[in-house]
Amino acid sequence: MAISQAMTAKLNEQITNEFFASQLYLSMACKFDLMSLKQLAKVFRKQTEEERRHALKIRDYLVDVGSKITLQALPQPTHEWPTVVAAIEATVEHEKKVTRQINDLVALAEQEKDFATRSFLQWFVDEQVEEVASMSYLCDVAKMAGDRLLHLEAAVSHLAKD
């Protein structure tokens, strides 16, 4: 089953977007580790692996439909944020951006009447609801903790047990 060149190009672009998200979250994990915020670093290390799995899931779909995979260079993620809250706010904004990217892919699939790709993308639509919600919640907790980073670490540790 073949998909259009336009859809193939956009899915290849999304692979890059997902790998970039993985690198961004790894950068955050490193920053938090250096700040001795081990629980927060663990959250972002987990996110790193999750974003990588997203990229590979798209890669596998392209293989399944016989489309060419073109890996692209990744932009360098930032390594500095003025505060922990600013870093977490950046994740919320990044997940909203990814949601828009996924929605654009869905719109293209619907426009092209590419029902197989549309079906495949539904998992990502659902996943983005969870991603934005969990990062927004983490951001709210970080804002409540303010400069009390040990309180934030304790809260994140408690959340990980749920």
CNS distance restraints for C-alpha pairs under 8 A (distance, minus, plus):
assign (resid   1 and name CA) (resid  65 and name CA) 5.25 0.50 0.50
assign (resid   1 and name CA) (resid  66 and name CA) 6.97 0.50 0.50
assign (resid   2 and name CA) (resid  65 and name CA) 5.61 0.50 0.50
assign (resid   2 and name CA) (resid  66 and name CA) 6.31 0.50 0.50
assign (resid   2 and name CA) (resid  67 and name CA) 6.91 0.50 0.50
assign (resid   3 and name CA) (resid   7 and name CA) 6.50 0.50 0.50
assign (resid   3 and name CA) (resid   8 and name CA) 6.67 0.50 0.50
assign (resid   3 and name CA) (resid  65 and name CA) 6.94 0.50 0.50
assign (resid   3 and name CA) (resid  67 and name CA) 7.18 0.50 0.50
assign (resid   3 and name CA) (resid 114 and name CA) 7.27 0.50 0.50
assign (resid   4 and name CA) (resid   8 and name CA) 6.13 0.50 0.50
assign (resid   5 and name CA) (resid   9 and name CA) 6.05 0.50 0.50
assign (resid   6 and name CA) (resid  10 and name CA) 6.25 0.50 0.50
assign (resid   7 and name CA) (resid  11 and name CA) 6.05 0.50 0.50
assign (resid   7 and name CA) (resid 105 and name CA) 7.64 0.50 0.50
assign (resid   7 and name CA) (resid 108 and name CA) 7.19 0.50 0.50
assign (resid   7 and name CA) (resid 109 and name CA) 7.31 0.50 0.50
assign (resid   8 and name CA) (resid  12 and name CA) 6.13 0.50 0.50
assign (resid   8 and name CA) (resid  62 and name CA) 7.38 0.50 0.50
assign (resid   8 and name CA) (resid  67 and name CA) 6.47 0.50 0.50
assign (resid   8 and name CA) (resid  68 and name CA) 7.28 0.50 0.50
assign (resid   8 and name CA) (resid  69 and name CA) 7.96 0.50 0.50
assign (resid   9 and name CA) (resid  13 and name CA) 6.17 0.50 0.50
assign (resid  10 and name CA) (resid  14 and name CA) 6.19 0.50 0.50
assign (resid  10 and name CA) (resid 105 and name CA) 7.04 0.50 0.50
assign (resid  11 and name CA) (resid  15 and name CA) 6.31 0.50 0.50
assign (resid  11 and name CA) (resid  58 and name CA) 6.88 0.50 0.50
assign (resid  11 and name CA) (resid  62 and name CA) 7.87 0.50 0.50
assign (resid  11 and name CA) (resid 105 and name CA) 7.63 0.50 0.50
assign (resid  12 and name CA) (resid  16 and name CA) 6.62 0.50 0.50
assign (resid  12 and name CA) (resid  58 and name CA) 8.00 0.50 0.50
assign (resid  12 and name CA) (resid  59 and name CA) 7.72 0.50 0.50
assign (resid  12 and name CA) (resid  69 and name CA) 6.33 0.50 0.50
assign (resid  12 and name CA) (resid  70 and name CA) 6.14 0.50 0.50
assign (resid  12 and name CA) (resid  71 and name CA) 6.88 0.50 0.50
assign (resid  13 and name CA) (resid  17 and name CA) 6.31 0.50 0.50
assign (resid  13 and name CA) (resid  72 and name CA) 7.71 0.50 0.50
assign (resid  14 and name CA) (resid  18 and name CA) 6.07 0.50 0.50
assign (resid  14 and name CA) (resid  55 and name CA) 7.36 0.50 0.50
assign (resid  14 and name CA) (resid  58 and name CA) 7.87 0.50 0.50
assign (resid  14 and name CA) (resid 101 and name CA) 7.56 0.50 0.50
assign (resid  15 and name CA) (resid  19 and name CA) 6.21 0.50 0.50
assign (resid  15 and name CA) (resid  54 and name CA) 7.78 0.50 0.50
assign (resid  15 and name CA) (resid  55 and name CA) 4.60 0.50 0.50
assign (resid  15 and name CA) (resid  56 and name CA) 7.41 0.50 0.50
assign (resid  15 and name CA) (resid  58 and name CA) 6.43 0.50 0.50
assign (resid  15 and name CA) (resid  59 and name CA) 6.93 0.50 0.50
assign (resid  15 and name CA) (resid  71 and name CA) 7.62 0.50 0.50
assign (resid  16 and name CA) (resid  20 and name CA) 6.03 0.50 0.50
assign (resid  16 and name CA) (resid  55 and name CA) 7.35 0.50 0.50
assign (resid  16 and name CA) (resid  71 and name CA) 6.94 0.50 0.50
assign (resid  16 and name CA) (resid  72 and name CA) 6.19 0.50 0.50
assign (resid  16 and name CA) (resid  73 and name CA) 7.55 0.50 0.50
assign (resid  16 and name CA) (resid  74 and name CA) 6.55 0.50 0.50
assign (resid  17 and name CA) (resid  21 and name CA) 6.24 0.50 0.50
assign (resid  17 and name CA) (resid  55 and name CA) 7.97 0.50 0.50
assign (resid  17 and name CA) (resid  98 and name CA) 7.71 0.50 0.50
assign (resid  18 and name CA) (resid  22 and name CA) 6.30 0.50 0.50
assign (resid  18 and name CA) (resid  51 and name CA) 5.50 0.50 0.50
assign (resid  18 and name CA) (resid  52 and name CA) 6.44 0.50 0.50
assign (resid  18 and name CA) (resid  54 and name CA) 6.37 0.50 0.50
assign (resid  18 and name CA) (resid  55 and name CA) 5.14 0.50 0.50
assign (resid  19 and name CA) (resid  23 and name CA) 6.33 0.50 0.50
assign (resid  19 and name CA) (resid  51 and name CA) 6.52 0.50 0.50
assign (resid  19 and name CA) (resid  52 and name CA) 5.67 0.50 0.50
assign (resid  19 and name CA) (resid  55 and name CA) 6.08 0.50 0.50
assign (resid  19 and name CA) (resid  74 and name CA) 7.46 0.50 0.50
assign (resid  20 and name CA) (resid  24 and name CA) 6.08 0.50 0.50
assign (resid  20 and name CA) (resid  74 and name CA) 5.97 0.50 0.50
assign (resid  20 and name CA) (resid  75 and name CA) 7.00 0.50 0.50
assign (resid  20 and name CA) (resid  77 and name CA) 7.33 0.50 0.50
assign (resid  21 and name CA) (resid  25 and name CA) 6.13 0.50 0.50
assign (resid  21 and name CA) (resid  48 and name CA) 7.28 0.50 0.50
assign (resid  21 and name CA) (resid  51 and name CA) 6.21 0.50 0.50
assign (resid  21 and name CA) (resid  94 and name CA) 7.90 0.50 0.50
assign (resid  22 and name CA) (resid  26 and name CA) 6.13 0.50 0.50
assign (resid  22 and name CA) (resid  47 and name CA) 7.02 0.50 0.50
assign (resid  22 and name CA) (resid  48 and name CA) 4.23 0.50 0.50
assign (resid  22 and name CA) (resid  49 and name CA) 6.73 0.50 0.50
assign (resid  22 and name CA) (resid  50 and name CA) 7.57 0.50 0.50
assign (resid  22 and name CA) (resid  51 and name CA) 5.00 0.50 0.50
assign (resid  22 and name CA) (resid  52 and name CA) 5.71 0.50 0.50
assign (resid  23 and name CA) (resid  27 and name CA) 6.10 0.50 0.50
assign (resid  23 and name CA) (resid  48 and name CA) 6.74 0.50 0.50
assign (resid  23 and name CA) (resid  77 and name CA) 6.57 0.50 0.50
assign (resid  24 and name CA) (resid  28 and name CA) 6.40 0.50 0.50
assign (resid  24 and name CA) (resid  48 and name CA) 7.83 0.50 0.50
assign (resid  24 and name CA) (resid  77 and name CA) 5.16 0.50 0.50
assign (resid  24 and name CA) (resid  78 and name CA) 7.03 0.50 0.50
assign (resid  25 and name CA) (resid  29 and name CA) 6.11 0.50 0.50
assign (resid  25 and name CA) (resid  44 and name CA) 5.45 0.50 0.50
assign (resid  25 and name CA) (resid  45 and name CA) 6.80 0.50 0.50
assign (resid  25 and name CA) (resid  47 and name CA) 6.43 0.50 0.50
assign (resid  25 and name CA) (resid  48 and name CA) 5.30 0.50 0.50
assign (resid  26 and name CA) (resid  30 and name CA) 6.19 0.50 0.50
assign (resid  26 and name CA) (resid  44 and name CA) 6.52 0.50 0.50
assign (resid  26 and name CA) (resid  45 and name CA) 5.86 0.50 0.50
assign (resid  26 and name CA) (resid  48 and name CA) 5.55 0.50 0.50
assign (resid  27 and name CA) (resid  31 and name CA) 6.28 0.50 0.50
assign (resid  27 and name CA) (resid  77 and name CA) 7.06 0.50 0.50
assign (resid  27 and name CA) (resid  78 and name CA) 7.29 0.50 0.50
assign (resid  27 and name CA) (resid  79 and name CA) 5.76 0.50 0.50
assign (resid  28 and name CA) (resid  32 and name CA) 6.14 0.50 0.50
assign (resid  28 and name CA) (resid  41 and name CA) 7.20 0.50 0.50
assign (resid  28 and name CA) (resid  44 and name CA) 6.58 0.50 0.50
assign (resid  28 and name CA) (resid  79 and name CA) 6.98 0.50 0.50
assign (resid  28 and name CA) (resid  87 and name CA) 7.28 0.50 0.50
assign (resid  29 and name CA) (resid  33 and name CA) 6.06 0.50 0.50
assign (resid  29 and name CA) (resid  40 and name CA) 7.24 0.50 0.50
assign (resid  29 and name CA) (resid  41 and name CA) 4.18 0.50 0.50
assign (resid  29 and name CA) (resid  42 and name CA) 6.89 0.50 0.50
assign (resid  29 and name CA) (resid  43 and name CA) 7.70 0.50 0.50
assign (resid  29 and name CA) (resid  44 and name CA) 5.06 0.50 0.50
assign (resid  29 and name CA) (resid  45 and name CA) 5.58 0.50 0.50
assign (resid  30 and name CA) (resid  34 and name CA) 6.23 0.50 0.50
assign (resid  30 and name CA) (resid  41 and name CA) 6.82 0.50 0.50
assign (resid  31 and name CA) (resid  35 and name CA) 6.40 0.50 0.50
assign (resid  31 and name CA) (resid  41 and name CA) 7.73 0.50 0.50
assign (resid  31 and name CA) (resid  79 and name CA) 7.16 0.50 0.50
assign (resid  31 and name CA) (resid  80 and name CA) 7.74 0.50 0.50
assign (resid  32 and name CA) (resid  36 and name CA) 6.28 0.50 0.50
assign (resid  32 and name CA) (resid  37 and name CA) 5.03 0.50 0.50
assign (resid  32 and name CA) (resid  38 and name CA) 6.70 0.50 0.50
assign (resid  32 and name CA) (resid  40 and name CA) 6.42 0.50 0.50
assign (resid  32 and name CA) (resid  41 and name CA) 5.06 0.50 0.50
assign (resid  33 and name CA) (resid  37 and name CA) 5.50 0.50 0.50
assign (resid  33 and name CA) (resid  38 and name CA) 5.48 0.50 0.50
assign (resid  33 and name CA) (resid  41 and name CA) 5.51 0.50 0.50
assign (resid  37 and name CA) (resid  41 and name CA) 6.11 0.50 0.50
assign (resid  37 and name CA) (resid 149 and name CA) 7.84 0.50 0.50
assign (resid  37 and name CA) (resid 153 and name CA) 6.44 0.50 0.50
assign (resid  38 and name CA) (resid  42 and name CA) 6.07 0.50 0.50
assign (resid  38 and name CA) (resid 153 and name CA) 7.62 0.50 0.50
assign (resid  39 and name CA) (resid  43 and name CA) 6.46 0.50 0.50
assign (resid  39 and name CA) (resid 153 and name CA) 5.76 0.50 0.50
assign (resid  39 and name CA) (resid 156 and name CA) 6.22 0.50 0.50
assign (resid  39 and name CA) (resid 157 and name CA) 5.86 0.50 0.50
assign (resid  40 and name CA) (resid  44 and name CA) 6.47 0.50 0.50
assign (resid  40 and name CA) (resid 153 and name CA) 6.49 0.50 0.50
assign (resid  40 and name CA) (resid 156 and name CA) 6.55 0.50 0.50
assign (resid  41 and name CA) (resid  45 and name CA) 6.00 0.50 0.50
assign (resid  42 and name CA) (resid  46 and name CA) 6.15 0.50 0.50
assign (resid  43 and name CA) (resid  47 and name CA) 6.36 0.50 0.50
assign (resid  44 and name CA) (resid  48 and name CA) 6.11 0.50 0.50
assign (resid  45 and name CA) (resid  49 and name CA) 6.63 0.50 0.50
assign (resid  46 and name CA) (resid  50 and name CA) 6.32 0.50 0.50
assign (resid  47 and name CA) (resid  51 and name CA) 6.13 0.50 0.50
assign (resid  48 and name CA) (resid  52 and name CA) 6.35 0.50 0.50
assign (resid  49 and name CA) (resid  53 and name CA) 6.25 0.50 0.50
assign (resid  50 and name CA) (resid  54 and name CA) 6.37 0.50 0.50
assign (resid  51 and name CA) (resid  55 and name CA) 6.45 0.50 0.50
assign (resid  52 and name CA) (resid  56 and name CA) 6.34 0.50 0.50
assign (resid  53 and name CA) (resid  57 and name CA) 6.01 0.50 0.50
assign (resid  54 and name CA) (resid  58 and name CA) 6.49 0.50 0.50
assign (resid  55 and name CA) (resid  59 and name CA) 6.26 0.50 0.50
assign (resid  56 and name CA) (resid  60 and name CA) 6.02 0.50 0.50
assign (resid  57 and name CA) (resid  61 and name CA) 6.35 0.50 0.50
assign (resid  58 and name CA) (resid  62 and name CA) 6.31 0.50 0.50
assign (resid  59 and name CA) (resid  63 and name CA) 6.37 0.50 0.50
assign (resid  59 and name CA) (resid  69 and name CA) 7.04 0.50 0.50
assign (resid  60 and name CA) (resid  64 and name CA) 6.17 0.50 0.50
assign (resid  61 and name CA) (resid  65 and name CA) 6.30 0.50 0.50
assign (resid  62 and name CA) (resid  66 and name CA) 6.10 0.50 0.50
assign (resid  62 and name CA) (resid  67 and name CA) 5.05 0.50 0.50
assign (resid  62 and name CA) (resid  68 and name CA) 6.98 0.50 0.50
assign (resid  62 and name CA) (resid  69 and name CA) 6.87 0.50 0.50
assign (resid  63 and name CA) (resid  67 and name CA) 5.93 0.50 0.50
assign (resid  63 and name CA) (resid  68 and name CA) 7.46 0.50 0.50
assign (resid  63 and name CA) (resid  69 and name CA) 7.70 0.50 0.50
assign (resid  81 and name CA) (resid  86 and name CA) 6.08 0.50 0.50
assign (resid  81 and name CA) (resid  87 and name CA) 5.49 0.50 0.50
assign (resid  82 and name CA) (resid  86 and name CA) 6.37 0.50 0.50
assign (resid  82 and name CA) (resid  87 and name CA) 7.67 0.50 0.50
assign (resid  83 and name CA) (resid  87 and name CA) 6.44 0.50 0.50
assign (resid  84 and name CA) (resid  88 and name CA) 6.35 0.50 0.50
assign (resid  84 and name CA) (resid 142 and name CA) 7.60 0.50 0.50
assign (resid  85 and name CA) (resid  89 and name CA) 5.97 0.50 0.50
assign (resid  85 and name CA) (resid 139 and name CA) 6.60 0.50 0.50
assign (resid  85 and name CA) (resid 142 and name CA) 5.81 0.50 0.50
assign (resid  85 and name CA) (resid 143 and name CA) 6.27 0.50 0.50
assign (resid  85 and name CA) (resid 146 and name CA) 7.71 0.50 0.50
assign (resid  86 and name CA) (resid  90 and name CA) 6.12 0.50 0.50
assign (resid  87 and name CA) (resid  91 and name CA) 6.61 0.50 0.50
assign (resid  88 and name CA) (resid  92 and name CA) 6.57 0.50 0.50
assign (resid  88 and name CA) (resid 135 and name CA) 7.31 0.50 0.50
assign (resid  88 and name CA) (resid 138 and name CA) 7.39 0.50 0.50
assign (resid  88 and name CA) (resid 139 and name CA) 5.60 0.50 0.50
assign (resid  88 and name CA) (resid 142 and name CA) 7.83 0.50 0.50
assign (resid  89 and name CA) (resid  93 and name CA) 6.39 0.50 0.50
assign (resid  89 and name CA) (resid 136 and name CA) 7.84 0.50 0.50
assign (resid  89 and name CA) (resid 139 and name CA) 6.08 0.50 0.50
assign (resid  90 and name CA) (resid  94 and name CA) 6.00 0.50 0.50
assign (resid  91 and name CA) (resid  95 and name CA) 6.05 0.50 0.50
assign (resid  91 and name CA) (resid 135 and name CA) 6.70 0.50 0.50
assign (resid  92 and name CA) (resid  96 and name CA) 6.27 0.50 0.50
assign (resid  92 and name CA) (resid 132 and name CA) 6.13 0.50 0.50
assign (resid  92 and name CA) (resid 135 and name CA) 5.53 0.50 0.50
assign (resid  92 and name CA) (resid 136 and name CA) 5.86 0.50 0.50
assign (resid  92 and name CA) (resid 139 and name CA) 7.61 0.50 0.50
assign (resid  93 and name CA) (resid  97 and name CA) 6.22 0.50 0.50
assign (resid  94 and name CA) (resid  98 and name CA) 6.26 0.50 0.50
assign (resid  95 and name CA) (resid  99 and name CA) 6.12 0.50 0.50
assign (resid  95 and name CA) (resid 128 and name CA) 7.19 0.50 0.50
assign (resid  95 and name CA) (resid 131 and name CA) 6.61 0.50 0.50
assign (resid  95 and name CA) (resid 132 and name CA) 5.66 0.50 0.50
assign (resid  95 and name CA) (resid 135 and name CA) 7.99 0.50 0.50
assign (resid  96 and name CA) (resid 100 and name CA) 6.39 0.50 0.50
assign (resid  96 and name CA) (resid 132 and name CA) 6.50 0.50 0.50
assign (resid  97 and name CA) (resid 101 and name CA) 6.36 0.50 0.50
assign (resid  98 and name CA) (resid 102 and name CA) 6.17 0.50 0.50
assign (resid  98 and name CA) (resid 128 and name CA) 7.65 0.50 0.50
assign (resid  99 and name CA) (resid 103 and name CA) 6.08 0.50 0.50
assign (resid  99 and name CA) (resid 125 and name CA) 7.24 0.50 0.50
assign (resid  99 and name CA) (resid 128 and name CA) 5.79 0.50 0.50
assign (resid 100 and name CA) (resid 104 and name CA) 6.12 0.50 0.50
assign (resid 101 and name CA) (resid 105 and name CA) 6.40 0.50 0.50
assign (resid 102 and name CA) (resid 106 and name CA) 6.29 0.50 0.50
assign (resid 102 and name CA) (resid 121 and name CA) 7.48 0.50 0.50
assign (resid 102 and name CA) (resid 124 and name CA) 6.91 0.50 0.50
assign (resid 102 and name CA) (resid 125 and name CA) 6.63 0.50 0.50
assign (resid 103 and name CA) (resid 107 and name CA) 6.14 0.50 0.50
assign (resid 103 and name CA) (resid 125 and name CA) 7.24 0.50 0.50
assign (resid 104 and name CA) (resid 108 and name CA) 6.23 0.50 0.50
assign (resid 105 and name CA) (resid 109 and name CA) 6.19 0.50 0.50
assign (resid 105 and name CA) (resid 121 and name CA) 7.71 0.50 0.50
assign (resid 106 and name CA) (resid 110 and name CA) 6.16 0.50 0.50
assign (resid 106 and name CA) (resid 118 and name CA) 5.81 0.50 0.50
assign (resid 106 and name CA) (resid 121 and name CA) 6.54 0.50 0.50
assign (resid 107 and name CA) (resid 111 and name CA) 6.05 0.50 0.50
assign (resid 108 and name CA) (resid 112 and name CA) 6.08 0.50 0.50
assign (resid 109 and name CA) (resid 113 and name CA) 5.90 0.50 0.50
assign (resid 109 and name CA) (resid 114 and name CA) 4.87 0.50 0.50
assign (resid 109 and name CA) (resid 115 and name CA) 6.78 0.50 0.50
assign (resid 109 and name CA) (resid 117 and name CA) 6.19 0.50 0.50
assign (resid 109 and name CA) (resid 118 and name CA) 5.39 0.50 0.50
assign (resid 110 and name CA) (resid 114 and name CA) 6.18 0.50 0.50
assign (resid 110 and name CA) (resid 115 and name CA) 7.06 0.50 0.50
assign (resid 110 and name CA) (resid 118 and name CA) 6.65 0.50 0.50
assign (resid 114 and name CA) (resid 118 and name CA) 6.19 0.50 0.50
assign (resid 115 and name CA) (resid 119 and name CA) 6.00 0.50 0.50
assign (resid 116 and name CA) (resid 120 and name CA) 6.21 0.50 0.50
assign (resid 117 and name CA) (resid 121 and name CA) 6.07 0.50 0.50
assign (resid 118 and name CA) (resid 122 and name CA) 6.51 0.50 0.50
assign (resid 119 and name CA) (resid 123 and name CA) 7.83 0.50 0.50
assign (resid 120 and name CA) (resid 124 and name CA) 7.88 0.50 0.50
assign (resid 121 and name CA) (resid 125 and name CA) 6.40 0.50 0.50
assign (resid 122 and name CA) (resid 126 and name CA) 6.26 0.50 0.50
assign (resid 123 and name CA) (resid 127 and name CA) 6.04 0.50 0.50
assign (resid 124 and name CA) (resid 128 and name CA) 6.03 0.50 0.50
assign (resid 125 and name CA) (resid 129 and name CA) 6.74 0.50 0.50
assign (resid 126 and name CA) (resid 130 and name CA) 6.84 0.50 0.50
assign (resid 127 and name CA) (resid 131 and name CA) 6.16 0.50 0.50
assign (resid 128 and name CA) (resid 132 and name CA) 5.99 0.50 0.50
assign (resid 129 and name CA) (resid 133 and name CA) 6.15 0.50 0.50
assign (resid 130 and name CA) (resid 134 and name CA) 5.99 0.50 0.50
assign (resid 131 and name CA) (resid 135 and name CA) 6.13 0.50 0.50
assign (resid 132 and name CA) (resid 136 and name CA) 5.88 0.50 0.50
assign (resid 133 and name CA) (resid 137 and name CA) 6.11 0.50 0.50
assign (resid 134 and name CA) (resid 138 and name CA) 6.19 0.50 0.50
assign (resid 135 and name CA) (resid 139 and name CA) 6.05 0.50 0.50
assign (resid 136 and name CA) (resid 140 and name CA) 6.21 0.50 0.50
assign (resid 137 and name CA) (resid 141 and name CA) 6.27 0.50 0.50
assign (resid 138 and name CA) (resid 142 and name CA) 6.15 0.50 0.50
assign (resid 139 and name CA) (resid 143 and name CA) 6.14 0.50 0.50
assign (resid 140 and name CA) (resid 144 and name CA) 6.24 0.50 0.50
assign (resid 141 and name CA) (resid 145 and name CA) 6.25 0.50 0.50
assign (resid 141 and name CA) (resid 152 and name CA) 7.05 0.50 0.50
assign (resid 141 and name CA) (resid 155 and name CA) 7.61 0.50 0.50
assign (resid 142 and name CA) (resid 146 and name CA) 6.17 0.50 0.50
assign (resid 142 and name CA) (resid 152 and name CA) 5.98 0.50 0.50
assign (resid 145 and name CA) (resid 149 and name CA) 6.62 0.50 0.50
assign (resid 145 and name CA) (resid 151 and name CA) 5.97 0.50 0.50
assign (resid 145 and name CA) (resid 152 and name CA) 5.50 0.50 0.50
assign (resid 148 and name CA) (resid 152 and name CA) 6.67 0.50 0.50
assign (resid 149 and name CA) (resid 153 and name CA) 6.18 0.50 0.50
assign (resid 150 and name CA) (resid 154 and name CA) 6.16 0.50 0.50
assign (resid 151 and name CA) (resid 155 and name CA) 6.13 0.50 0.50
assign (resid 152 and name CA) (resid 156 and name CA) 6.07 0.50 0.50
assign (resid 153 and name CA) (resid 157 and name CA) 6.02 0.50 0.50
assign (resid 154 and name CA) (resid 158 and name CA) 6.14 0.50 0.50
assign (resid 155 and name CA) (resid 159 and name CA) 6.15 0.50 0.50
assign (resid 156 and name CA) (resid 160 and name CA) 6.21 0.50 0.50
assign (resid 157 and name CA) (resid 161 and name CA) 6.76 0.50 0.50
assign (resid 158 and name CA) (resid 162 and name CA) 6.95 0.50 0.50
